[in-house]
Amino acid sequence: MLIHPQFDPIAIHLGPLAVRWYGLMYLAGFVAFLVMGKRRALSQPWHGLTPLDVDDLLTYGVFGVVLGGRLGQVLFYEPGHYVAHPLEILAIWKGGMSFHGGMLGVFAAMWLWGRRHGKTFFEVTDFIAPLVPLGLLAGRIGNFINGELWGRVADPALPWAMVFPQVDALPRHPSPLYQAAGEGLLLFVLLWWYSARQRPRAAVSGMFLIGYGVLRFGAEYFREPDAGIFGWSYTVSMGQWLSLPMVIVGIFLLLARRKTK
């Protein structure tokens, strides 16, 4: 069996400043968004966005994903812990960011940006949807480096079964790597291909919701479930409950836009 390397969460020290791997992974995701977003703006003029617009979108998106992601973690997954330790809500460098909360935060940020620049909500989300998985890929690698979000107990014969010494001595699924490959790399490839030609308004956004929802729902079977605010950790996990509405809304968007030019 493999053993989790137990990485030092601090990548480098710059005097009194400690630069953590988790923060560097977020930075990598933001840089990837910027680079691929500018390329998307230049190669797909039907979005009506310029490379300078991508800079603004990233600024809004950073605030949305950080604030929404942290609040989602606090409200959806660990409300009891943060009620007892409220100061830890600010300790984002330790990890603990909910995708579903971050998604809601980004939605709010994109709506605000679109309102200020004369763009509808789906005009903006159709543009950014294929770029989001790049950030998810980087974030899940950050989770793996931190040794968090470990998987459920696995068959010891599984070649990539991994022991997380900070948890126990049992072989487990390296679920952050599963999610990095699925919700990150695979979803990016699918959405980049699907959005390579002009689609009806909201179709790309709908495809993102379906793709992420299905992949996350499946990944939860390999990830040690969070009890969440409802405590249904051994039947349907919190991550699965939050993914179901995404799939439903995504299907509705695709069906509603099927006959739209």
C-alpha positions in Angstrom: 0.0 0.0 0.0 1.0 3.6 -0.6 1.5 6.0 2.3 0.5 9.6 2.1 3.7 11.6 1.9 2.7 14.0 4.8 3.8 17.1 2.9 4.9 20.1 4.9 1.9 22.5 4.3 4.4 25.4 4.1 6.0 25.6 0.7 8.6 28.3 1.4 9.4 30.9 4.1 9.9 34.5 3.0 11.3 35.9 6.3 8.4 35.9 8.7 5.9 35.1 6.0 5.0 31.4 5.4 3.7 30.6 1.9 1.5 27.5 2.0 1.0 25.0 -0.7 -2.8 25.4 -0.4 -2.5 29.1 -1.2 -0.2 28.4 -4.1 -2.7 25.9 -5.6 -5.4 28.6 -5.5 -3.0 31.0 -7.1 -2.3 28.4 -9.8 -6.0 28.1 -10.5 -6.4 31.8 -10.8 -3.5 32.1 -13.2 -4.9 29.3 -15.3 -8.3 31.1 -15.4 -6.5 34.3 -16.6 -4.5 32.6 -19.3 -7.2 30.4 -20.7 -9.8 33.1 -20.3 -7.9 35.6 -22.4 -7.4 32.9 -25.0 -11.1 32.2 -24.9 -12.0 35.8 -25.3 -9.8 36.2 -28.4 -10.9 33.0 -30.1 -14.6 33.2 -29.4 -15.8 36.7 -30.2 -19.4 35.8 -29.9 -19.1 36.2 -26.1 -18.5 39.9 -26.5 -15.7 39.9 -23.9 -12.2 41.2 -24.1 -9.0 40.1 -22.4 -9.3 43.1 -20.1 -12.8 41.9 -19.1 -11.1 38.6 -18.0 -9.0 40.6 -15.6 -12.1 42.1 -14.1 -13.9 38.8 -13.9 -11.0 37.2 -12.1 -11.0 40.0 -9.5 -14.7 39.6 -8.8 -14.4 35.8 -9.0 -11.6 35.7 -6.4 -13.7 37.5 -3.8 -16.7 35.3 -4.7 -14.9 31.9 -4.4 -13.0 32.7 -1.2 -15.9 34.3 0.7 -18.6 31.9 -0.6 -16.3 28.8 -0.3 -15.5 29.6 3.3 -19.1 30.4 4.3 -20.3 27.3 2.6 -17.8 25.2 4.6 -19.0 26.8 7.8 -22.7 26.5 7.1 -23.0 23.3 5.1 -20.3 21.0 6.6 -19.0 22.1 10.0 -21.4 24.5 11.7 -20.9 23.0 15.2 -17.1 23.2 15.0 -17.1 26.9 13.9 -19.7 27.9 16.5 -17.3 26.5 19.1 -14.2 28.1 17.4 -15.5 31.2 15.6 -12.0 32.7 15.1 -11.1 29.7 12.9 -13.6 30.9 10.3 -10.8 33.3 9.2 -8.1 30.7 9.0 -8.6 29.8 5.3 -4.9 28.9 5.0 -5.7 25.7 6.9 -8.0 24.5 4.2 -11.8 24.0 4.4 -13.5 25.5 1.3 -16.8 24.2 0.1 -17.2 24.1 -3.7 -21.0 24.6 -3.5 -20.6 27.7 -1.3 -17.8 29.0 -3.6 -20.1 28.4 -6.6 -22.9 30.5 -5.1 -20.3 33.2 -4.2 -19.1 33.2 -7.8 -22.6 33.3 -9.1 -23.3 36.4 -7.0 -20.0 38.0 -8.2 -20.7 37.3 -11.8 -24.2 38.7 -11.6 -22.8 41.9 -10.1 -20.1 42.1 -12.7 -22.6 41.5 -15.5 -25.0 44.1 -14.1 -22.2 46.7 -14.1 -21.1 45.9 -17.7 -24.4 45.3 -19.4 -24.2 41.5 -19.6 -26.8 39.0 -18.6 -26.1 36.4 -16.0 -25.9 33.5 -18.5 -23.7 35.5 -20.9 -21.1 35.7 -18.1 -21.5 32.1 -16.8 -21.4 30.6 -20.2 -18.0 32.2 -20.7 -16.5 31.2 -17.3 -17.9 27.7 -17.0 -15.2 25.9 -19.0 -12.5 27.7 -17.0 -13.8 26.8 -13.5 -12.6 23.1 -13.6 -9.0 24.4 -13.8 -9.4 25.9 -10.4 -11.0 22.8 -9.1 -8.1 20.7 -10.3 -5.6 22.9 -8.5 -7.8 23.1 -5.3 -8.1 19.3 -5.1 -4.3 18.9 -5.4 -4.0 21.4 -2.5 -6.4 19.2 -0.5 -4.2 16.2 -1.2 -1.0 18.1 -0.1 -2.8 19.1 3.1 -3.8 15.5 3.7 -7.4 16.3 4.0 -10.6 15.0 2.4 -9.3 11.4 2.7 -11.2 8.6 1.1 -13.3 5.7 2.5 -11.6 2.5 3.5 -10.4 0.6 0.4 -9.5 -3.0 -0.5 -5.8 -3.5 0.5 -5.3 -5.1 -2.9 -6.1 -1.9 -4.7 -2.8 -0.8 -6.2 -3.2 2.8 -5.3 -4.8 2.3 -1.9 -3.2 4.8 0.5 -2.7 5.1 4.2 -3.2 8.5 5.7 -1.2 8.3 8.9 -2.9 11.3 10.4 -6.2 9.4 10.3 -5.4 5.7 11.0 -3.5 2.8 9.5 -6.2 1.6 7.2 -5.9 1.6 3.4 -8.1 4.3 1.9 -9.0 5.8 -1.5 -6.9 8.9 -2.4 -10.2 10.7 -3.1 -8.7 14.2 -3.6 -6.8 12.8 -6.6 -10.0 11.2 -7.9 -11.8 14.5 -7.8 -8.8 16.3 -9.3 -9.0 13.9 -12.3 -12.8 14.0 -12.6 -14.2 17.4 -11.6 -10.9 19.0 -12.7 -9.2 17.5 -15.7 -12.1 15.5 -17.3 -14.7 18.2 -16.8 -12.4 20.8 -18.2 -11.8 18.7 -21.4 -15.5 18.0 -21.9 -16.6 21.7 -21.4 -13.7 23.1 -23.5 -14.8 20.8 -26.3 -18.5 21.4 -25.9 -18.0 25.2 -25.9 -15.6 25.3 -28.8 -18.5 26.4 -31.1 -21.4 28.8 -30.3 -24.1 27.2 -28.2 -27.6 28.5 -27.2 -27.5 30.9 -24.3 -27.2 29.0 -20.9 -26.4 25.7 -22.6 -22.7 25.7 -21.5 -23.8 26.7 -18.0 -26.3 23.8 -17.9 -23.7 21.4 -19.1 -21.3 22.5 -16.4 -24.0 22.0 -13.7 -24.8 18.5 -15.0 -21.1 17.5 -15.4 -20.0 18.7 -12.0 -23.0 17.4 -10.3 -22.7 13.9 -11.7 -19.0 13.6 -11.2 -19.1 14.9 -7.6 -22.0 12.6 -6.8 -20.0 9.7 -8.0 -16.8 10.8 -6.2 -18.6 10.9 -2.9 -18.8 7.1 -2.9 -15.0 7.1 -2.5 -14.7 10.0 -0.2 -15.1 9.8 3.6 -18.5 11.6 3.9 -19.1 14.7 5.9 -22.0 14.6 8.3 -23.0 18.1 7.3 -26.0 20.0 8.8 -28.4 17.0 8.3 -26.1 14.2 9.5 -26.9 11.9 6.6 -23.4 10.7 6.1 -24.0 7.0 5.5 -26.9 7.2 3.1 -26.6 10.3 0.9 -23.7 12.6 1.8 -23.9 16.3 2.1 -21.9 16.7 -1.1 -24.4 14.5 -2.9 -27.4 16.4 -1.6 -25.9 19.7 -2.8 -25.1 18.2 -6.2 -28.6 16.9 -7.0 -30.1 20.4 -7.5 -27.2 21.3 -9.8 -28.0 18.3 -12.1 -31.7 19.1 -12.1 -31.2 22.8 -12.9 -28.6 21.9 -15.6 -31.0 19.5 -17.3 -33.8 22.1 -17.2 -31.4 24.7 -18.8 -30.5 22.3 -21.6 -34.1 21.3 -22.3 -35.3 24.9 -22.2 -32.6 26.0 -24.7 -32.6 23.0 -27.0 -34.5 24.8 -29.8 -32.8 28.2 -29.3 -30.4 29.4 -32.0 
